[in-house]
Amino acid sequence: MDLAVAFSSLNVIVLAGLLYLYARITWRSRALYPVGLLFFASLLLLQNLVTAYSYVAMTPFFGESLLPYLLTISVLEFGGLVALTRVTL
């Protein structure tokens, strides 16, 4: 569970960086597309904050057989966010 929380926290950090990049792009270009990306990244950031909190708060309620799936979801999302950040740069 600690690894799932760690990767959810890394997702929050990557999403904060993406929010900064999208805000900078929006400010410079005044285009609407980065505004949509800002909205998307904001919602995903909120989802990861809630996920990390729920993993910590509800650890006793998760069965041992569920933990590998929660970790896999967090790791895959981290990989996708890193790829999205790379493409954005």
The first five atom37 places (N, CA, C, CB, O) and aatype in JSON, in Angstrom:
{
  "aatype": [12, 3, 10, 0, 19, 0, 13, 15, 15, 10, 2, 19, 9, 19, 10, 0, 7, 10, 10, 18, 10, 18, 0, 1, 9, 16, 17, 1, 15, 1, 0, 10, 18, 14, 19, 7, 10, 10, 13, 13, 0, 15, 10, 10, 10, 10, 5, 2, 10, 19, 16, 0, 18, 15, 18, 19, 0, 12, 16, 14, 13, 13, 7, 6, 15, 10, 10, 14, 18, 10, 10, 16, 9, 15, 19, 10, 6, 13, 7, 7, 10, 19, 0, 10, 16, 1, 19, 16, 10],
  "atom_mask": [
    [1, 1, 1, 1, 1],
    [1, 1, 1, 1, 1],
    [1, 1, 1, 1, 1],
    [1, 1, 1, 1, 1],
    [1, 1, 1, 1, 1],
    [1, 1, 1, 1, 1],
    [1, 1, 1, 1, 1],
    [1, 1, 1, 1, 1],
    [1, 1, 1, 1, 1],
    [1, 1, 1, 1, 1],
    [1, 1, 1, 1, 1],
    [1, 1, 1, 1, 1],
    [1, 1, 1, 1, 1],
    [1, 1, 1, 1, 1],
    [1, 1, 1, 1, 1],
    [1, 1, 1, 1, 1],
    [1, 1, 1, 0, 1],
    [1, 1, 1, 1, 1],
    [1, 1, 1, 1, 1],
    [1, 1, 1, 1, 1],
    [1, 1, 1, 1, 1],
    [1, 1, 1, 1, 1],
    [1, 1, 1, 1, 1],
    [1, 1, 1, 1, 1],
    [1, 1, 1, 1, 1],
    [1, 1, 1, 1, 1],
    [1, 1, 1, 1, 1],
    [1, 1, 1, 1, 1],
    [1, 1, 1, 1, 1],
    [1, 1, 1, 1, 1],
    [1, 1, 1, 1, 1],
    [1, 1, 1, 1, 1],
    [1, 1, 1, 1, 1],
    [1, 1, 1, 1, 1],
    [1, 1, 1, 1, 1],
    [1, 1, 1, 0, 1],
    [1, 1, 1, 1, 1],
    [1, 1, 1, 1, 1],
    [1, 1, 1, 1, 1],
    [1, 1, 1, 1, 1],
    [1, 1, 1, 1, 1],
    [1, 1, 1, 1, 1],
    [1, 1, 1, 1, 1],
    [1, 1, 1, 1, 1],
    [1, 1, 1, 1, 1],
    [1, 1, 1, 1, 1],
    [1, 1, 1, 1, 1],
    [1, 1, 1, 1, 1],
    [1, 1, 1, 1, 1],
    [1, 1, 1, 1, 1],
    [1, 1, 1, 1, 1],
    [1, 1, 1, 1, 1],
    [1, 1, 1, 1, 1],
    [1, 1, 1, 1, 1],
    [1, 1, 1, 1, 1],
    [1, 1, 1, 1, 1],
    [1, 1, 1, 1, 1],
    [1, 1, 1, 1, 1],
    [1, 1, 1, 1, 1],
    [1, 1, 1, 1, 1],
    [1, 1, 1, 1, 1],
    [1, 1, 1, 1, 1],
    [1, 1, 1, 0, 1],
    [1, 1, 1, 1, 1],
    [1, 1, 1, 1, 1],
    [1, 1, 1, 1, 1],
    [1, 1, 1, 1, 1],
    [1, 1, 1, 1, 1],
    [1, 1, 1, 1, 1],
    [1, 1, 1, 1, 1],
    [1, 1, 1, 1, 1],
    [1, 1, 1, 1, 1],
    [1, 1, 1, 1, 1],
    [1, 1, 1, 1, 1],
    [1, 1, 1, 1, 1],
    [1, 1, 1, 1, 1],
    [1, 1, 1, 1, 1],
    [1, 1, 1, 1, 1],
    [1, 1, 1, 0, 1],
    [1, 1, 1, 0, 1],
    [1, 1, 1, 1, 1],
    [1, 1, 1, 1, 1],
    [1, 1, 1, 1, 1],
    [1, 1, 1, 1, 1],
    [1, 1, 1, 1, 1],
    [1, 1, 1, 1, 1],
    [1, 1, 1, 1, 1],
    [1, 1, 1, 1, 1],
    [1, 1, 1, 1, 1]
  ],
  "atom_positions": [
    [[0.83, -1.19, 0.0], [0.0, 0.0, 0.0], [0.87, 1.25, 0.0], [-0.94, 0.0, 1.21], [0.52, 2.27, -0.6]],
    [[2.02, 1.17, 0.68], [2.91, 2.33, 0.72], [3.39, 2.72, -0.68], [4.12, 2.04, 1.62], [3.52, 3.9, -0.99]],
    [[3.65, 1.73, -1.52], [4.07, 2.03, -2.89], [2.94, 2.68, -3.7], [4.54, 0.76, -3.59], [3.19, 3.59, -4.49]],
    [[1.72, 2.23, -3.5], [0.59, 2.84, -4.2], [0.41, 4.29, -3.77], [-0.7, 2.04, -3.93], [0.13, 5.15, -4.61]],
    [[0.58, 4.56, -2.5], [0.49, 5.94, -2.0], [1.64, 6.76, -2.57], [0.52, 5.98, -0.45], [1.44, 7.92, -2.96]],
    [[2.83, 6.17, -2.64], [3.99, 6.89, -3.18], [3.78, 7.25, -4.64], [5.26, 6.05, -3.03], [4.08, 8.37, -5.06]],
    [[3.28, 6.31, -5.43], [3.05, 6.61, -6.85], [1.9, 7.59, -7.04], [2.78, 5.33, -7.62], [1.95, 8.41, -7.96]],
    [[0.88, 7.53, -6.21], [-0.19, 8.53, -6.29], [0.35, 9.91, -5.95], [-1.35, 8.15, -5.35], [-0.06, 10.9, -6.55]],
    [[1.26, 9.97, -5.0], [1.88, 11.26, -4.65], [2.78, 11.75, -5.78], [2.69, 11.13, -3.35], [2.81, 12.95, -6.06]],
    [[3.5, 10.84, -6.43], [4.3, 11.24, -7.6], [3.4, 11.75, -8.72], [5.15, 10.05, -8.1], [3.76, 12.69, -9.43]],
    [[2.24, 11.13, -8.88], [1.28, 11.6, -9.88], [0.84, 13.03, -9.57], [0.06, 10.67, -9.94], [0.68, 13.84, -10.48]],
    [[0.64, 13.33, -8.31], [0.25, 14.69, -7.91], [1.35, 15.68, -8.29], [-0.04, 14.76, -6.39], [1.06, 16.77, -8.78]],
    [[2.6, 15.3, -8.06], [3.72, 16.19, -8.38], [3.82, 16.42, -9.89], [5.04, 15.6, -7.85], [4.0, 17.55, -10.34]],
    [[3.7, 15.35, -10.67], [3.76, 15.48, -12.13], [2.59, 16.32, -12.63], [3.74, 14.08, -12.81], [2.76, 17.15, -13.53]],
    [[1.41, 16.12, -12.07], [0.24, 16.9, -12.5], [0.38, 18.37, -12.12], [-1.03, 16.33, -11.88], [-0.07, 19.24, -12.87]],
    [[0.99, 18.66, -11.0], [1.24, 20.07, -10.63], [2.18, 20.7, -11.65], [1.85, 20.17, -9.2], [1.99, 21.86, -12.03]],
    [[3.18, 19.96, -12.09], [4.07, 20.46, -13.14], [3.34, 20.69, -14.45], [0.0, 0.0, 0.0], [3.57, 21.69, -15.13]],
    [[2.46, 19.75, -14.8], [1.68, 19.92, -16.02], [0.75, 21.13, -15.93], [0.87, 18.65, -16.3], [0.59, 21.86, -16.9]],
    [[0.15, 21.33, -14.77], [-0.7, 22.51, -14.59], [0.1, 23.79, -14.82], [-1.33, 22.53, -13.18], [-0.38, 24.72, -15.46]],
    [[1.31, 23.82, -14.29], [2.17, 24.99, -14.49], [2.46, 25.18, -15.99], [3.49, 24.84, -13.7], [2.35, 26.29, -16.51]],
    [[2.83, 24.11, -16.66], [3.14, 24.21, -18.09], [1.93, 24.66, -18.9], [3.64, 22.87, -18.62], [2.04, 25.53, -19.76]],
    [[0.76, 24.06, -18.61], [-0.44, 24.43, -19.35], [-0.87, 25.86, -19.07], [-1.58, 23.47, -19.01], [-1.34, 26.56, -19.96]],
    [[-0.7, 26.3, -17.83], [-1.03, 27.69, -17.5], [-0.11, 28.64, -18.25], [-0.93, 27.94, -15.98], [-0.55, 29.68, -18.75]],
    [[1.17, 28.3, -18.32], [2.12, 29.15, -19.04], [1.81, 29.2, -20.53], [3.56, 28.65, -18.83], [1.89, 30.26, -21.15]],
    [[1.45, 28.05, -21.1], [1.08, 28.0, -22.52], [-0.19, 28.82, -22.76], [0.88, 26.54, -22.98], [-0.28, 29.55, -23.75]],
    [[-1.16, 28.69, -21.87], [-2.41, 29.44, -22.0], [-2.15, 30.93, -21.93], [-3.41, 29.03, -20.92], [-2.71, 31.7, -22.71]],
    [[-1.32, 31.34, -21.0], [-1.02, 32.76, -20.82], [-0.32, 33.33, -22.05], [-0.14, 32.97, -19.58], [-0.62, 34.45, -22.47]],
    [[0.59, 32.58, -22.62], [1.34, 33.07, -23.78], [0.55, 33.03, -25.08], [2.6, 32.27, -23.95], [0.66, 33.94, -25.9]],
    [[-0.26, 32.0, -25.27], [-0.92, 31.83, -26.57], [-2.35, 32.35, -26.61], [-0.92, 30.38, -26.95], [-2.87, 32.67, -27.68]],
    [[-2.98, 32.44, -25.45], [-4.39, 32.85, -25.36], [-5.31, 31.92, -26.14], [-4.55, 34.28, -25.88], [-6.41, 32.31, -26.53]],
    [[-4.87, 30.69, -26.38], [-5.67, 29.71, -27.1], [-6.6, 28.97, -26.13], [-4.76, 28.7, -27.85], [-6.37, 28.97, -24.92]],
    [[-7.64, 28.35, -26.68], [-8.59, 27.63, -25.85], [-8.16, 26.2, -25.55], [-9.93, 27.62, -26.53], [-8.54, 25.65, -24.51]],
    [[-7.38, 25.59, -26.42], [-6.99, 24.19, -26.22], [-6.24, 24.0, -24.9], [-6.12, 23.72, -27.38], [-6.57, 23.06, -24.17]],
    [[-5.26, 24.84, -24.55], [-4.59, 24.65, -23.26], [-5.52, 24.86, -22.06], [-3.42, 25.59, -23.16], [-5.26, 24.33, -20.98]],
    [[-6.58, 25.62, -22.24], [-7.56, 25.78, -21.16], [-8.24, 24.44, -20.87], [-8.62, 26.87, -21.52], [-8.47, 24.09, -19.71]],
    [[-8.56, 23.71, -21.92], [-9.12, 22.37, -21.75], [-8.13, 21.43, -21.07], [0.0, 0.0, 0.0], [-8.53, 20.62, -20.24]],
    [[-6.85, 21.55, -21.43], [-5.83, 20.74, -20.78], [-5.67, 21.12, -19.31], [-4.5, 20.9, -21.51], [-5.43, 20.26, -18.47]],
    [[-5.8, 22.4, -19.01], [-5.76, 22.85, -17.62], [-6.9, 22.23, -16.82], [-5.85, 24.39, -17.54], [-6.7, 21.76, -15.7]],
    [[-8.08, 22.22, -17.4], [-9.24, 21.64, -16.74], [-9.03, 20.14, -16.51], [-10.52, 21.89, -17.57], [-9.3, 19.62, -15.43]],
    [[-8.56, 19.46, -17.54], [-8.29, 18.02, -17.46], [-7.26, 17.72, -16.37], [-7.81, 17.48, -18.81], [-7.48, 16.84, -15.54]],
    [[-6.16, 18.44, -16.37], [-5.1, 18.2, -15.39], [-5.58, 18.54, -13.98], [-3.85, 19.04, -15.74], [-5.19, 17.88, -13.02]],
    [[-6.42, 19.56, -13.84], [-6.95, 19.92, -12.52], [-7.83, 18.81, -11.95], [-7.76, 21.22, -12.62], [-7.7, 18.45, -10.77]],
    [[-8.7, 18.26, -12.77], [-9.56, 17.18, -12.32], [-8.75, 15.92, -11.99], [-10.61, 16.86, -13.38], [-9.03, 15.23, -11.02]],
    [[-7.75, 15.64, -12.81], [-6.9, 14.49, -12.54], [-6.08, 14.69, -11.28], [-5.99, 14.22, -13.73], [-5.83, 13.73, -10.54]],
    [[-5.66, 15.92, -11.02], [-4.94, 16.23, -9.79], [-5.84, 15.99, -8.58], [-4.43, 17.69, -9.81], [-5.41, 15.38, -7.6]],
    [[-7.07, 16.47, -8.64], [-8.01, 16.24, -7.53], [-8.26, 14.76, -7.32], [-9.33, 16.97, -7.81], [-8.34, 14.29, -6.18]],
    [[-8.39, 14.01, -8.41], [-8.62, 12.58, -8.3], [-7.45, 11.88, -7.62], [-8.86, 11.97, -9.69], [-7.65, 10.99, -6.8]],
    [[-6.22, 12.28, -7.95], [-5.06, 11.67, -7.33], [-4.89, 12.07, -5.88], [-3.81, 12.03, -8.1], [-4.42, 11.27, -5.07]],
    [[-5.27, 13.28, -5.53], [-5.24, 13.68, -4.12], [-6.23, 12.85, -3.3], [-5.56, 15.17, -3.98], [-5.9, 12.39, -2.2]],
    [[-7.42, 12.66, -3.84], [-8.43, 11.85, -3.15], [-7.98, 10.39, -3.08], [-9.8, 11.96, -3.85], [-8.18, 9.73, -2.06]],
    [[-7.38, 9.9, -4.14], [-6.89, 8.52, -4.16], [-5.82, 8.31, -3.1], [-6.35, 8.16, -5.54], [-5.89, 7.34, -2.34]],
    [[-4.83, 9.19, -3.05], [-3.75, 9.05, -2.06], [-4.32, 9.1, -0.65], [-2.68, 10.15, -2.25], [-3.93, 8.31, 0.21]],
    [[-5.24, 10.02, -0.41], [-5.86, 10.12, 0.92], [-6.65, 8.86, 1.25], [-6.77, 11.35, 0.98], [-6.57, 8.35, 2.37]],
    [[-7.41, 8.36, 0.29], [-8.22, 7.16, 0.57], [-7.34, 5.94, 0.8], [-9.2, 6.89, -0.58], [-7.67, 5.09, 1.62]],
    [[-6.22, 5.84, 0.09], [-5.3, 4.73, 0.33], [-4.77, 4.77, 1.76], [-4.14, 4.76, -0.67], [-4.65, 3.73, 2.41]],
    [[-4.45, 5.96, 2.25], [-3.92, 6.09, 3.61], [-5.03, 5.85, 4.64], [-3.29, 7.48, 3.81], [-4.83, 5.12, 5.61]],
    [[-6.17, 6.47, 4.43], [-7.25, 6.41, 5.42], [-7.95, 5.06, 5.46], [-8.25, 7.49, 5.13], [-8.44, 4.65, 6.51]],
    [[-8.0, 4.37, 4.33], [-8.78, 3.13, 4.27], [-7.93, 1.88, 4.13], [-9.74, 3.2, 3.13], [-8.44, 0.83, 3.74]],
    [[-6.65, 1.97, 4.43], [-5.77, 0.81, 4.32], [-6.3, -0.42, 5.04], [-4.4, 1.16, 4.87], [-6.21, -1.52, 4.49]],
    [[-6.85, -0.3, 6.25], [-7.34, -1.51, 6.93], [-8.5, -2.21, 6.21], [-7.77, -1.16, 8.32], [-8.76, -3.39, 6.45]],
    [[-9.18, -1.48, 5.35], [-10.35, -2.05, 4.69], [-10.03, -2.75, 3.38], [-11.36, -0.98, 4.44], [-10.86, -3.48, 2.83]],
    [[-8.81, -2.54, 2.86], [-8.41, -3.18, 1.61], [-7.83, -4.56, 1.91], [-7.37, -2.31, 0.85], [-7.0, -4.71, 2.81]],
    [[-8.27, -5.55, 1.17], [-7.73, -6.89, 1.33], [-6.36, -6.99, 0.67], [0.0, 0.0, 0.0], [-6.03, -6.22, -0.23]],
    [[-5.57, -7.94, 1.13], [-4.22, -8.12, 0.59], [-4.25, -8.44, -0.91], [-3.5, -9.24, 1.34], [-3.33, -8.07, -1.63]],
    [[-5.28, -9.12, -1.37], [-5.34, -9.48, -2.79], [-5.62, -8.29, -3.69], [-6.42, -10.53, -3.0], [-5.39, -8.36, -4.89]],
    [[-6.1, -7.2, -3.12], [-6.41, -6.0, -3.89], [-5.2, -5.1, -4.1], [-7.51, -5.23, -3.21], [-5.18, -4.33, -5.06]],
    [[-4.22, -5.18, -3.24], [-3.09, -4.26, -3.26], [-2.29, -4.26, -4.56], [-2.18, -4.59, -2.14], [-1.92, -3.18, -5.02]],
    [[-2.0, -5.41, -5.18], [-1.25, -5.34, -6.45], [-2.0, -4.59, -7.55], [-0.95, -6.75, -6.93], [-1.38, -3.93, -8.38]],
    [[-3.3, -4.67, -7.55], [-4.09, -3.96, -8.56], [-4.06, -2.45, -8.34], [-5.54, -4.46, -8.56], [-3.95, -1.69, -9.29]],
    [[-4.15, -2.03, -7.08], [-4.08, -0.6, -6.77], [-2.71, -0.03, -7.15], [-4.37, -0.36, -5.27], [-2.61, 1.07, -7.68]],
    [[-1.67, -0.8, -6.86], [-0.32, -0.36, -7.23], [-0.16, -0.29, -8.74], [0.74, -1.31, -6.63], [0.42, 0.66, -9.27]],
    [[-0.67, -1.29, -9.44], [-0.56, -1.31, -10.9], [-1.25, -0.11, -11.52], [-1.15, -2.6, -11.47], [-0.72, 0.51, -12.45]],
    [[-2.42, 0.23, -11.03], [-3.15, 1.39, -11.54], [-2.33, 2.66, -11.34], [-4.52, 1.52, -10.86], [-2.23, 3.47, -12.26]],
    [[-1.76, 2.84, -10.17], [-0.97, 4.04, -9.87], [0.29, 4.11, -10.73], [-0.6, 4.08, -8.39], [0.66, 5.19, -11.21]],
    [[0.96, 2.98, -10.91], [2.19, 2.95, -11.71], [1.88, 3.23, -13.18], [2.9, 1.58, -11.57], [2.6, 3.99, -13.83]],
    [[0.82, 2.64, -13.71], [0.45, 2.89, -15.1], [0.06, 4.35, -15.33], [-0.69, 1.97, -15.52], [0.4, 4.94, -16.35]],
    [[-0.65, 4.92, -14.38], [-1.02, 6.33, -14.51], [0.23, 7.2, -14.46], [-2.01, 6.74, -13.39], [0.33, 8.18, -15.2]],
    [[1.17, 6.86, -13.61], [2.42, 7.61, -13.54], [3.16, 7.55, -14.88], [3.32, 7.06, -12.41], [3.67, 8.56, -15.35]],
    [[3.21, 6.37, -15.48], [3.86, 6.24, -16.79], [3.18, 7.09, -17.85], [0.0, 0.0, 0.0], [3.84, 7.73, -18.66]],
    [[1.86, 7.09, -17.85], [1.12, 7.91, -18.8], [1.35, 9.39, -18.59], [0.0, 0.0, 0.0], [1.47, 10.15, -19.56]],
    [[1.4, 9.82, -17.34], [1.62, 11.23, -17.05], [3.04, 11.67, -17.42], [1.36, 11.51, -15.58], [3.24, 12.79, -17.9]],
    [[4.01, 10.8, -17.2], [5.38, 11.12, -17.59], [5.46, 11.25, -19.12], [6.37, 10.03, -17.08], [6.11, 12.17, -19.64]],
    [[4.8, 10.34, -19.84], [4.78, 10.43, -21.3], [4.08, 11.72, -21.77], [4.07, 9.21, -21.89], [4.55, 12.38, -22.7]],
    [[2.98, 12.08, -21.12], [2.28, 13.31, -21.47], [3.14, 14.54, -21.19], [0.96, 13.41, -20.7], [3.15, 15.49, -21.97]],
    [[3.86, 14.5, -20.09], [4.76, 15.62, -19.77], [5.87, 15.72, -20.8], [5.37, 15.45, -18.36], [6.21, 16.82, -21.23]],
    [[6.42, 14.6, -21.21], [7.49, 14.59, -22.22], [7.0, 15.16, -23.53], [8.03, 13.18, -22.43], [7.71, 15.93, -24.17]],
    [[5.79, 14.78, -23.94], [5.22, 15.29, -25.18], [4.95, 16.79, -25.09], [3.93, 14.53, -25.53], [5.1, 17.52, -26.07]],
    [[4.54, 17.24, -23.91], [4.21, 18.65, -23.71], [5.47, 19.52, -23.79], [3.51, 18.85, -22.36], [5.43, 20.64, -24.31]],
    [[6.58, 18.99, -23.26], [7.81, 19.76, -23.3], [8.33, 19.83, -24.71], [8.86, 19.17, -22.38], [9.37, 20.44, -24.96]]
  ]
}
